[in-house]
Amino acid sequence: MGEIKSTLEIALEKARSIKISSEDRRRFKGEEARSKAREIFQDYIDHRARSADLGALIEKSGQEPSLLRHHLVEVFLDSLDPARESERIWEGLGELGLKETSPFREALARIGEDEETARREEAQRLEKRLSEALAEAGISGTAVEPNVEGTSEWKEILHSVEKRRSKALQRLRREVSQAIEGDSSFPR
């Protein structure tokens, strides 16, 4: 009489016959390295790891050092934001090979300042237009304050400002990455 196989046995047989392509293997390794890079980054940012520990953490990770380092640089760069405290991020980028941080720090500060200036100037322009439109409709006085933030135009302005900020951050991140990649002294 024929043997009845359990679902588990059938699944195990099929799993044994599945072959993983080299591209899938590479993708899995990349995902694993990125996950480990996020873990190392978080330990570093939370002050559980000191600056000098990054190289050792990369070596001890069990990951391919150059791949992990690449992902670690990406994670550090992704966290750069004018609205975020960035001292530890700059220290980490220094440990990963960024020799001179000053120009990049200044560029990050400028991105934040430019964003704030653009928001303020656009809000003032929109408020003036709204006030003029209300005055034309016969609504004016010291108690009349247009609700700039409630308009669809303000949302479009914010979207535009955010796009400019995002492009500037991408450019900065690319420049920092190039500066790091140009240094070969860090373990790869």
Backbone as JSON Lines, residues from 0, in Angstrom:
{"i":0,"aa":"M","n":[0.84,-1.17,0.0],"ca":[0.0,0.0,0.0],"c":[0.89,1.23,0.0]}
{"i":1,"aa":"G","n":[0.43,2.25,-0.67],"ca":[1.2,3.49,-0.81],"c":[1.32,4.24,0.5]}
{"i":2,"aa":"E","n":[2.44,4.89,0.62],"ca":[2.71,5.67,1.82],"c":[2.1,7.06,1.66]}
{"i":3,"aa":"I","n":[1.46,7.54,2.71],"ca":[0.88,8.88,2.69],"c":[1.89,9.82,3.33]}
{"i":4,"aa":"K","n":[2.23,10.89,2.59],"ca":[3.22,11.84,3.09],"c":[2.52,13.04,3.73]}
{"i":5,"aa":"S","n":[3.13,13.49,4.78],"ca":[2.58,14.68,5.43],"c":[2.94,15.91,4.6]}
{"i":6,"aa":"T","n":[2.22,16.97,4.85],"ca":[2.49,18.24,4.17],"c":[3.9,18.71,4.46]}
{"i":7,"aa":"L","n":[4.35,18.5,5.68],"ca":[5.69,18.89,6.06],"c":[6.73,18.12,5.25]}
{"i":8,"aa":"E","n":[6.53,16.82,5.1],"ca":[7.48,16.01,4.33],"c":[7.54,16.46,2.88]}
{"i":9,"aa":"I","n":[6.4,16.77,2.32],"ca":[6.34,17.23,0.93],"c":[7.05,18.57,0.8]}
{"i":10,"aa":"A","n":[6.79,19.47,1.74],"ca":[7.43,20.78,1.72],"c":[8.94,20.66,1.86]}
{"i":11,"aa":"L","n":[9.41,19.77,2.73],"ca":[10.85,19.56,2.91],"c":[11.49,19.0,1.65]}
{"i":12,"aa":"E","n":[10.81,18.07,0.98],"ca":[11.34,17.52,-0.27],"c":[11.48,18.62,-1.33]}
{"i":13,"aa":"K","n":[10.46,19.46,-1.42],"ca":[10.51,20.54,-2.41],"c":[11.59,21.55,-2.05]}
{"i":14,"aa":"A","n":[11.74,21.83,-0.77],"ca":[12.76,22.8,-0.34],"c":[14.16,22.3,-0.67]}
{"i":15,"aa":"R","n":[14.4,20.99,-0.56],"ca":[15.71,20.43,-0.88],"c":[16.04,20.61,-2.36]}
{"i":16,"aa":"S","n":[15.02,20.61,-3.2],"ca":[15.27,20.69,-4.63],"c":[15.39,22.13,-5.14]}
{"i":17,"aa":"I","n":[15.09,23.1,-4.29],"ca":[15.17,24.5,-4.71],"c":[16.62,24.96,-4.71]}
{"i":18,"aa":"K","n":[17.0,25.57,-5.78],"ca":[18.35,26.11,-5.89],"c":[18.26,27.63,-5.83]}
{"i":19,"aa":"I","n":[19.18,28.24,-5.09],"ca":[19.21,29.69,-4.95],"c":[20.19,30.24,-5.98]}
{"i":20,"aa":"S","n":[19.73,31.18,-6.77],"ca":[20.59,31.76,-7.8],"c":[21.68,32.63,-7.16]}
{"i":21,"aa":"S","n":[22.72,32.87,-7.91],"ca":[23.82,33.69,-7.39],"c":[23.34,35.12,-7.14]}
{"i":22,"aa":"E","n":[22.41,35.59,-7.94],"ca":[21.87,36.94,-7.72],"c":[21.06,36.99,-6.42]}
{"i":23,"aa":"D","n":[20.28,35.95,-6.16],"ca":[19.52,35.9,-4.9],"c":[20.47,35.8,-3.71]}
{"i":24,"aa":"R","n":[21.53,35.01,-3.84],"ca":[22.52,34.9,-2.77],"c":[23.14,36.27,-2.48]}
{"i":25,"aa":"R","n":[23.5,36.98,-3.54],"ca":[24.1,38.3,-3.41],"c":[23.12,39.26,-2.74]}
{"i":26,"aa":"R","n":[21.86,39.19,-3.15],"ca":[20.82,40.04,-2.57],"c":[20.62,39.72,-1.08]}
{"i":27,"aa":"F","n":[20.6,38.44,-0.74],"ca":[20.45,38.04,0.66],"c":[21.63,38.52,1.49]}
{"i":28,"aa":"K","n":[22.84,38.38,0.95],"ca":[24.02,38.86,1.66],"c":[23.95,40.37,1.87]}
{"i":29,"aa":"G","n":[23.5,41.08,0.84],"ca":[23.37,42.53,0.95],"c":[22.35,42.92,2.01]}
{"i":30,"aa":"E","n":[21.21,42.24,2.03],"ca":[20.18,42.53,3.04],"c":[20.69,42.22,4.44]}
{"i":31,"aa":"E","n":[21.41,41.12,4.57],"ca":[21.96,40.75,5.87],"c":[23.0,41.79,6.32]}
{"i":32,"aa":"A","n":[23.85,42.22,5.4],"ca":[24.86,43.24,5.73],"c":[24.21,44.56,6.09]}
{"i":33,"aa":"R","n":[23.16,44.94,5.37],"ca":[22.47,46.19,5.67],"c":[21.82,46.11,7.05]}
{"i":34,"aa":"S","n":[21.23,44.99,7.38],"ca":[20.62,44.81,8.69],"c":[21.68,44.9,9.79]}
{"i":35,"aa":"K","n":[22.81,44.26,9.58],"ca":[23.9,44.33,10.56],"c":[24.43,45.76,10.66]}
{"i":36,"aa":"A","n":[24.5,46.47,9.53],"ca":[24.96,47.86,9.53],"c":[24.01,48.73,10.35]}
{"i":37,"aa":"R","n":[22.71,48.51,10.22],"ca":[21.74,49.28,11.01],"c":[21.92,49.0,12.51]}
{"i":38,"aa":"E","n":[22.17,47.75,12.83],"ca":[22.38,47.37,14.23],"c":[23.64,48.05,14.79]}
{"i":39,"aa":"I","n":[24.72,48.01,14.05],"ca":[25.97,48.66,14.48],"c":[25.76,50.15,14.6]}
{"i":40,"aa":"F","n":[25.07,50.74,13.63],"ca":[24.79,52.19,13.66],"c":[24.01,52.55,14.92]}
{"i":41,"aa":"Q","n":[22.97,51.79,15.22],"ca":[22.15,52.1,16.39],"c":[22.95,51.99,17.68]}
{"i":42,"aa":"D","n":[23.78,50.95,17.78],"ca":[24.65,50.83,18.95],"c":[25.58,52.03,19.05]}
{"i":43,"aa":"Y","n":[26.08,52.46,17.93],"ca":[27.01,53.59,17.9],"c":[26.31,54.88,18.31]}
{"i":44,"aa":"I","n":[25.15,55.14,17.74],"ca":[24.4,56.37,18.02],"c":[23.92,56.39,19.47]}
{"i":45,"aa":"D","n":[23.56,55.23,20.0],"ca":[23.1,55.15,21.39],"c":[24.26,55.14,22.38]}
{"i":46,"aa":"H","n":[25.49,55.36,21.88],"ca":[26.71,55.45,22.69],"c":[27.11,54.12,23.32]}
{"i":47,"aa":"R","n":[26.58,53.04,22.81],"ca":[27.02,51.75,23.35],"c":[28.35,51.34,22.74]}
{"i":48,"aa":"A","n":[28.63,51.87,21.54],"ca":[29.91,51.6,20.89],"c":[30.66,52.92,20.76]}
{"i":49,"aa":"R","n":[31.95,52.87,20.99],"ca":[32.76,54.08,20.87],"c":[33.27,54.21,19.43]}
{"i":50,"aa":"S","n":[33.73,55.4,19.09],"ca":[34.23,55.66,17.75],"c":[35.24,54.63,17.3]}
{"i":51,"aa":"A","n":[36.21,54.36,18.13],"ca":[37.29,53.46,17.75],"c":[36.81,52.02,17.57]}
{"i":52,"aa":"D","n":[35.58,51.75,17.97],"ca":[35.06,50.38,17.88],"c":[34.5,50.02,16.5]}
{"i":53,"aa":"L","n":[34.27,50.99,15.64],"ca":[33.62,50.68,14.36],"c":[34.41,49.66,13.54]}
{"i":54,"aa":"G","n":[35.71,49.88,13.41],"ca":[36.53,48.93,12.66],"c":[36.47,47.54,13.26]}
{"i":55,"aa":"A","n":[36.55,47.46,14.57],"ca":[36.49,46.16,15.25],"c":[35.12,45.52,15.07]}
{"i":56,"aa":"L","n":[34.07,46.31,15.16],"ca":[32.71,45.77,14.98],"c":[32.52,45.22,13.56]}
{"i":57,"aa":"I","n":[33.1,45.9,12.6],"ca":[33.02,45.41,11.21],"c":[33.75,44.08,11.09]}
{"i":58,"aa":"E","n":[34.95,44.01,11.65],"ca":[35.74,42.78,11.56],"c":[35.07,41.62,12.31]}
{"i":59,"aa":"K","n":[34.47,41.9,13.45],"ca":[33.86,40.85,14.28],"c":[32.48,40.42,13.78]}
{"i":60,"aa":"S","n":[31.9,41.15,12.85],"ca":[30.51,40.93,12.46],"c":[30.26,39.61,11.76]}
{"i":61,"aa":"G","n":[31.29,39.03,11.19],"ca":[31.08,37.81,10.42],"c":[30.63,38.11,9.0]}
{"i":62,"aa":"Q","n":[30.51,39.38,8.68],"ca":[30.11,39.8,7.34],"c":[31.35,40.11,6.51]}
{"i":63,"aa":"E","n":[31.19,40.16,5.22],"ca":[32.28,40.59,4.34],"c":[32.57,42.05,4.68]}
{"i":64,"aa":"P","n":[33.79,42.37,5.14],"ca":[34.08,43.73,5.63],"c":[33.77,44.85,4.63]}
{"i":65,"aa":"S","n":[34.13,44.67,3.37],"ca":[33.89,45.75,2.41],"c":[32.39,45.97,2.18]}
{"i":66,"aa":"L","n":[31.62,44.9,2.14],"ca":[30.17,45.01,1.95],"c":[29.52,45.66,3.17]}
{"i":67,"aa":"L","n":[29.91,45.21,4.36],"ca":[29.35,45.79,5.59],"c":[29.73,47.25,5.71]}
{"i":68,"aa":"R","n":[30.97,47.58,5.42],"ca":[31.44,48.97,5.48],"c":[30.62,49.83,4.52]}
{"i":69,"aa":"H","n":[30.41,49.33,3.32],"ca":[29.61,50.07,2.32],"c":[28.21,50.36,2.88]}
{"i":70,"aa":"H","n":[27.57,49.35,3.44],"ca":[26.23,49.54,3.99],"c":[26.24,50.43,5.23]}
{"i":71,"aa":"L","n":[27.29,50.32,6.01],"ca":[27.4,51.16,7.2],"c":[27.53,52.64,6.8]}
{"i":72,"aa":"V","n":[28.32,52.9,5.77],"ca":[28.44,54.28,5.26],"c":[27.07,54.76,4.79]}
{"i":73,"aa":"E","n":[26.34,53.92,4.07],"ca":[25.0,54.29,3.59],"c":[24.07,54.62,4.75]}
{"i":74,"aa":"V","n":[24.08,53.8,5.79],"ca":[23.2,54.02,6.94],"c":[23.56,55.33,7.63]}
{"i":75,"aa":"F","n":[24.84,55.58,7.82],"ca":[25.26,56.85,8.43],"c":[24.83,58.02,7.55]}
{"i":76,"aa":"L","n":[25.02,57.91,6.24],"ca":[24.65,59.01,5.34],"c":[23.14,59.23,5.31]}
{"i":77,"aa":"D","n":[22.38,58.15,5.33],"ca":[20.92,58.27,5.33],"c":[20.41,59.01,6.56]}
{"i":78,"aa":"S","n":[21.17,58.95,7.64],"ca":[20.73,59.58,8.88],"c":[21.08,61.07,8.94]}
{"i":79,"aa":"L","n":[21.89,61.54,8.0],"ca":[22.24,62.97,8.0],"c":[21.0,63.79,7.69]}
{"i":80,"aa":"D","n":[20.68,64.7,8.57],"ca":[19.52,65.56,8.39],"c":[19.75,66.83,9.21]}
{"i":81,"aa":"P","n":[19.44,67.99,8.63],"ca":[19.66,69.24,9.37],"c":[18.87,69.31,10.67]}
{"i":82,"aa":"A","n":[17.76,68.59,10.74],"ca":[16.9,68.64,11.93],"c":[17.35,67.65,13.01]}
{"i":83,"aa":"R","n":[18.36,66.89,12.74],"ca":[18.79,65.84,13.67],"c":[20.15,66.2,14.25]}
{"i":84,"aa":"E","n":[20.34,65.87,15.52],"ca":[21.66,66.03,16.15],"c":[22.63,65.12,15.39]}
{"i":85,"aa":"S","n":[23.72,65.67,14.92],"ca":[24.55,64.9,14.02],"c":[26.0,64.71,14.47]}
{"i":86,"aa":"E","n":[26.35,65.12,15.66],"ca":[27.75,65.01,16.09],"c":[28.25,63.57,16.03]}
{"i":87,"aa":"R","n":[27.47,62.63,16.58],"ca":[27.9,61.23,16.55],"c":[27.95,60.7,15.12]}
{"i":88,"aa":"I","n":[27.06,61.19,14.28],"ca":[27.07,60.74,12.88],"c":[28.36,61.19,12.21]}
{"i":89,"aa":"W","n":[28.76,62.45,12.44],"ca":[30.0,62.95,11.86],"c":[31.2,62.19,12.41]}
{"i":90,"aa":"E","n":[31.18,61.87,13.71],"ca":[32.28,61.09,14.3],"c":[32.37,59.72,13.62]}
{"i":91,"aa":"G","n":[31.22,59.09,13.44],"ca":[31.2,57.78,12.79],"c":[31.69,57.84,11.36]}
{"i":92,"aa":"L","n":[31.25,58.87,10.63],"ca":[31.72,59.03,9.26],"c":[33.22,59.26,9.23]}
{"i":93,"aa":"G","n":[33.73,59.96,10.24],"ca":[35.17,60.14,10.36],"c":[35.88,58.81,10.55]}
{"i":94,"aa":"E","n":[35.3,57.95,11.39],"ca":[35.87,56.62,11.61],"c":[35.8,55.77,10.35]}
{"i":95,"aa":"L","n":[34.8,56.03,9.52],"ca":[34.65,55.26,8.28],"c":[35.49,55.82,7.14]}
{"i":96,"aa":"G","n":[36.24,56.89,7.41],"ca":[37.18,57.37,6.4],"c":[37.02,58.81,5.96]}
{"i":97,"aa":"L","n":[36.04,59.53,6.48],"ca":[35.88,60.94,6.08],"c":[36.91,61.77,6.83]}
{"i":98,"aa":"K","n":[37.86,62.3,6.09],"ca":[38.98,63.02,6.72],"c":[38.56,64.4,7.21]}
{"i":99,"aa":"E","n":[37.89,65.16,6.39],"ca":[37.55,66.55,6.73],"c":[36.03,66.69,6.74]}
{"i":100,"aa":"T","n":[35.47,66.96,7.91],"ca":[34.01,67.07,8.02],"c":[33.5,68.5,7.92]}
{"i":101,"aa":"S","n":[34.35,69.48,8.18],"ca":[33.91,70.87,8.25],"c":[33.1,71.34,7.04]}
{"i":102,"aa":"P","n":[33.6,71.16,5.82],"ca":[32.81,71.65,4.68],"c":[31.45,70.97,4.58]}
{"i":103,"aa":"F","n":[31.4,69.7,4.94],"ca":[30.15,68.96,4.85],"c":[29.18,69.36,5.97]}
{"i":104,"aa":"R","n":[29.73,69.61,7.14],"ca":[28.9,70.11,8.25],"c":[28.28,71.45,7.88]}
{"i":105,"aa":"E","n":[29.11,72.32,7.3],"ca":[28.62,73.64,6.88],"c":[27.54,73.5,5.81]}
{"i":106,"aa":"A","n":[27.75,72.58,4.88],"ca":[26.76,72.36,3.82],"c":[25.44,71.86,4.42]}
{"i":107,"aa":"L","n":[25.52,70.96,5.4],"ca":[24.31,70.45,6.06],"c":[23.58,71.57,6.79]}
{"i":108,"aa":"A","n":[24.33,72.4,7.48],"ca":[23.72,73.55,8.18],"c":[23.06,74.49,7.18]}
{"i":109,"aa":"R","n":[23.72,74.73,6.04],"ca":[23.14,75.6,5.01],"c":[21.83,75.03,4.45]}
{"i":110,"aa":"I","n":[21.79,73.71,4.3],"ca":[20.56,73.08,3.81],"c":[19.42,73.37,4.77]}
{"i":111,"aa":"G","n":[19.68,73.24,6.07],"ca":[18.66,73.54,7.08],"c":[18.27,75.0,7.06]}
{"i":112,"aa":"E","n":[19.26,75.88,6.97],"ca":[18.98,77.33,6.93],"c":[18.19,77.7,5.68]}
{"i":113,"aa":"D","n":[18.59,77.14,4.54],"ca":[17.88,77.43,3.29],"c":[16.43,76.97,3.36]}
{"i":114,"aa":"E","n":[16.22,75.81,3.96],"ca":[14.86,75.3,4.1],"c":[14.02,76.24,4.97]}
{"i":115,"aa":"E","n":[14.58,76.64,6.1],"ca":[13.87,77.53,7.02],"c":[13.58,78.88,6.37]}
{"i":116,"aa":"T","n":[14.56,79.42,5.67],"ca":[14.38,80.7,4.98],"c":[13.3,80.58,3.91]}
{"i":117,"aa":"A","n":[13.34,79.51,3.13],"ca":[12.34,79.31,2.07],"c":[10.94,79.19,2.67]}
{"i":118,"aa":"R","n":[10.79,78.46,3.74],"ca":[9.48,78.32,4.38],"c":[8.96,79.67,4.88]}
{"i":119,"aa":"R","n":[9.85,80.39,5.54],"ca":[9.44,81.68,6.09],"c":[9.06,82.66,4.98]}
{"i":120,"aa":"E","n":[9.91,82.77,3.95],"ca":[9.62,83.7,2.86],"c":[8.36,83.32,2.1]}
{"i":121,"aa":"E","n":[8.19,82.05,1.84],"ca":[6.99,81.58,1.12],"c":[5.74,81.81,1.97]}
{"i":122,"aa":"A","n":[5.83,81.58,3.27],"ca":[4.69,81.82,4.16],"c":[4.31,83.29,4.16]}
{"i":123,"aa":"Q","n":[5.31,84.17,4.18],"ca":[5.04,85.61,4.16],"c":[4.38,86.03,2.84]}
{"i":124,"aa":"R","n":[4.9,85.49,1.72],"ca":[4.3,85.81,0.41],"c":[2.85,85.34,0.33]}
{"i":125,"aa":"L","n":[2.63,84.11,0.77],"ca":[1.28,83.56,0.72],"c":[0.34,84.31,1.66]}
{"i":126,"aa":"E","n":[0.82,84.65,2.83],"ca":[-0.01,85.41,3.78],"c":[-0.39,86.77,3.18]}
{"i":127,"aa":"K","n":[0.55,87.41,2.52],"ca":[0.28,88.71,1.89],"c":[-0.77,88.55,0.79]}
{"i":128,"aa":"R","n":[-0.63,87.52,-0.05],"ca":[-1.61,87.29,-1.12],"c":[-3.0,87.0,-0.54]}
{"i":129,"aa":"L","n":[-3.03,86.17,0.51],"ca":[-4.32,85.85,1.13],"c":[-4.95,87.09,1.76]}
{"i":130,"aa":"S","n":[-4.14,87.91,2.42],"ca":[-4.64,89.16,3.04],"c":[-5.22,90.08,1.97]}
{"i":131,"aa":"E","n":[-4.52,90.2,0.85],"ca":[-5.01,91.05,-0.24],"c":[-6.31,90.52,-0.81]}
{"i":132,"aa":"A","n":[-6.4,89.2,-0.95],"ca":[-7.63,88.6,-1.47],"c":[-8.79,88.82,-0.5]}
{"i":133,"aa":"L","n":[-8.53,88.69,0.8],"ca":[-9.57,88.94,1.8],"c":[-9.97,90.41,1.79]}
{"i":134,"aa":"A","n":[-9.01,91.31,1.64],"ca":[-9.3,92.75,1.6],"c":[-10.17,93.08,0.39]}
{"i":135,"aa":"E","n":[-9.88,92.46,-0.74],"ca":[-10.69,92.67,-1.95],"c":[-12.12,92.2,-1.73]}
{"i":136,"aa":"A","n":[-12.27,91.18,-0.89],"ca":[-13.6,90.66,-0.58],"c":[-14.27,91.44,0.54]}
{"i":137,"aa":"G","n":[-13.59,92.48,1.01],"ca":[-14.16,93.33,2.05],"c":[-13.89,92.84,3.46]}
{"i":138,"aa":"I","n":[-12.96,91.91,3.6],"ca":[-12.62,91.38,4.93],"c":[-11.22,91.87,5.27]}
{"i":139,"aa":"S","n":[-11.15,92.76,6.24],"ca":[-9.83,93.28,6.63],"c":[-9.87,93.73,8.07]}
{"i":140,"aa":"G","n":[-8.73,94.09,8.58],"ca":[-8.63,94.56,9.97],"c":[-7.5,93.85,10.68]}
{"i":141,"aa":"T","n":[-7.23,94.32,11.88],"ca":[-6.12,93.76,12.65],"c":[-6.42,92.37,13.18]}
{"i":142,"aa":"A","n":[-7.67,92.01,13.29],"ca":[-8.04,90.69,13.82],"c":[-8.04,89.62,12.72]}
{"i":143,"aa":"V","n":[-7.9,90.04,11.48],"ca":[-7.93,89.09,10.36],"c":[-6.52,88.55,10.12]}
{"i":144,"aa":"E","n":[-6.39,87.27,10.33],"ca":[-5.13,86.6,10.05],"c":[-5.42,85.41,9.13]}
{"i":145,"aa":"P","n":[-4.89,85.45,7.93],"ca":[-5.13,84.35,6.99],"c":[-4.51,83.04,7.51]}
{"i":146,"aa":"N","n":[-5.21,81.96,7.29],"ca":[-4.72,80.64,7.69],"c":[-3.89,80.06,6.56]}
{"i":147,"aa":"V","n":[-2.63,80.44,6.53],"ca":[-1.71,80.02,5.47],"c":[-1.59,78.5,5.44]}
{"i":148,"aa":"E","n":[-1.42,77.89,6.59],"ca":[-1.16,76.45,6.66],"c":[-2.37,75.6,6.29]}
{"i":149,"aa":"G","n":[-3.53,76.19,6.21],"ca":[-4.72,75.43,5.86],"c":[-5.0,75.41,4.36]}
{"i":150,"aa":"T","n":[-4.17,76.05,3.58],"ca":[-4.43,76.14,2.14],"c":[-3.73,75.03,1.37]}
{"i":151,"aa":"S","n":[-4.31,74.69,0.24],"ca":[-3.66,73.68,-0.62],"c":[-2.38,74.27,-1.23]}
{"i":152,"aa":"E","n":[-2.37,75.57,-1.44],"ca":[-1.18,76.22,-1.97],"c":[0.01,76.05,-1.02]}
{"i":153,"aa":"W","n":[-0.26,76.15,0.3],"ca":[0.81,75.98,1.28],"c":[1.36,74.55,1.23]}
{"i":154,"aa":"K","n":[0.47,73.59,1.05],"ca":[0.92,72.2,0.95],"c":[1.8,72.0,-0.28]}
{"i":155,"aa":"E","n":[1.45,72.65,-1.38],"ca":[2.28,72.58,-2.59],"c":[3.64,73.24,-2.35]}
{"i":156,"aa":"I","n":[3.62,74.37,-1.65],"ca":[4.87,75.07,-1.34],"c":[5.76,74.17,-0.47]}
{"i":157,"aa":"L","n":[5.18,73.56,0.55],"ca":[5.95,72.66,1.42],"c":[6.53,71.49,0.64]}
{"i":158,"aa":"H","n":[5.73,70.98,-0.28],"ca":[6.2,69.87,-1.11],"c":[7.4,70.32,-1.96]}
{"i":159,"aa":"S","n":[7.31,71.5,-2.52],"ca":[8.39,72.05,-3.33],"c":[9.65,72.28,-2.49]}
{"i":160,"aa":"V","n":[9.48,72.85,-1.3],"ca":[10.61,73.1,-0.4],"c":[11.24,71.77,0.0]}
{"i":161,"aa":"E","n":[10.42,70.79,0.29],"ca":[10.93,69.47,0.69],"c":[11.69,68.81,-0.47]}
{"i":162,"aa":"K","n":[11.21,68.98,-1.69],"ca":[11.92,68.44,-2.85],"c":[13.3,69.05,-2.99]}
{"i":163,"aa":"R","n":[13.38,70.37,-2.84],"ca":[14.69,71.05,-2.93],"c":[15.62,70.56,-1.82]}
{"i":164,"aa":"R","n":[15.07,70.44,-0.62],"ca":[15.85,69.96,0.54],"c":[16.35,68.55,0.29]}
{"i":165,"aa":"S","n":[15.48,67.7,-0.21],"ca":[15.83,66.32,-0.48],"c":[16.94,66.21,-1.54]}
{"i":166,"aa":"K","n":[16.83,67.01,-2.59],"ca":[17.87,67.01,-3.63],"c":[19.2,67.5,-3.07]}
{"i":167,"aa":"A","n":[19.15,68.54,-2.24],"ca":[20.38,69.06,-1.63],"c":[21.0,68.01,-0.71]}
{"i":168,"aa":"L","n":[20.17,67.3,0.06],"ca":[20.69,66.24,0.94],"c":[21.28,65.1,0.14]}
{"i":169,"aa":"Q","n":[20.64,64.72,-0.96],"ca":[21.17,63.66,-1.8],"c":[22.53,64.05,-2.37]}
{"i":170,"aa":"R","n":[22.65,65.29,-2.81],"ca":[23.91,65.79,-3.35],"c":[25.0,65.76,-2.27]}
{"i":171,"aa":"L","n":[24.66,66.22,-1.06],"ca":[25.61,66.22,0.04],"c":[26.03,64.79,0.38]}
{"i":172,"aa":"R","n":[25.08,63.88,0.46],"ca":[25.38,62.49,0.79],"c":[26.29,61.87,-0.27]}
{"i":173,"aa":"R","n":[26.03,62.19,-1.53],"ca":[26.87,61.68,-2.62],"c":[28.3,62.21,-2.49]}
{"i":174,"aa":"E","n":[28.44,63.51,-2.17],"ca":[29.76,64.11,-2.02],"c":[30.52,63.51,-0.83]}
{"i":175,"aa":"V","n":[29.82,63.29,0.28],"ca":[30.46,62.68,1.45],"c":[30.89,61.25,1.11]}
{"i":176,"aa":"S","n":[30.03,60.52,0.44],"ca":[30.35,59.15,0.05],"c":[31.59,59.12,-0.85]}
{"i":177,"aa":"Q","n":[31.65,60.03,-1.8],"ca":[32.82,60.09,-2.69],"c":[34.08,60.43,-1.91]}
{"i":178,"aa":"A","n":[33.96,61.32,-0.93],"ca":[35.12,61.68,-0.1],"c":[35.59,60.48,0.71]}
{"i":179,"aa":"I","n":[34.66,59.67,1.19],"ca":[35.02,58.49,1.98],"c":[35.63,57.43,1.07]}
{"i":180,"aa":"E","n":[35.01,57.19,-0.05],"ca":[35.48,56.15,-0.97],"c":[36.87,56.49,-1.51]}
{"i":181,"aa":"G","n":[37.21,57.76,-1.54],"ca":[38.53,58.17,-2.03],"c":[39.63,57.84,-1.04]}
{"i":182,"aa":"D","n":[39.28,57.48,0.19],"ca":[40.27,57.14,1.21],"c":[40.34,55.62,1.34]}
{"i":183,"aa":"S","n":[41.51,55.09,1.25],"ca":[41.65,53.63,1.31],"c":[42.29,53.15,2.61]}
{"i":184,"aa":"S","n":[42.38,54.02,3.6],"ca":[43.07,53.63,4.83],"c":[42.2,52.81,5.77]}
{"i":185,"aa":"F","n":[40.88,52.88,5.63],"ca":[40.0,52.12,6.52],"c":[39.96,50.68,6.07]}
{"i":186,"aa":"P","n":[39.85,49.72,6.99],"ca":[39.79,48.3,6.58],"c":[38.63,48.06,5.64]}
{"i":187,"aa":"R","n":[38.91,47.38,4.58],"ca":[37.87,47.1,3.58],"c":[37.59,45.63,3.52]}
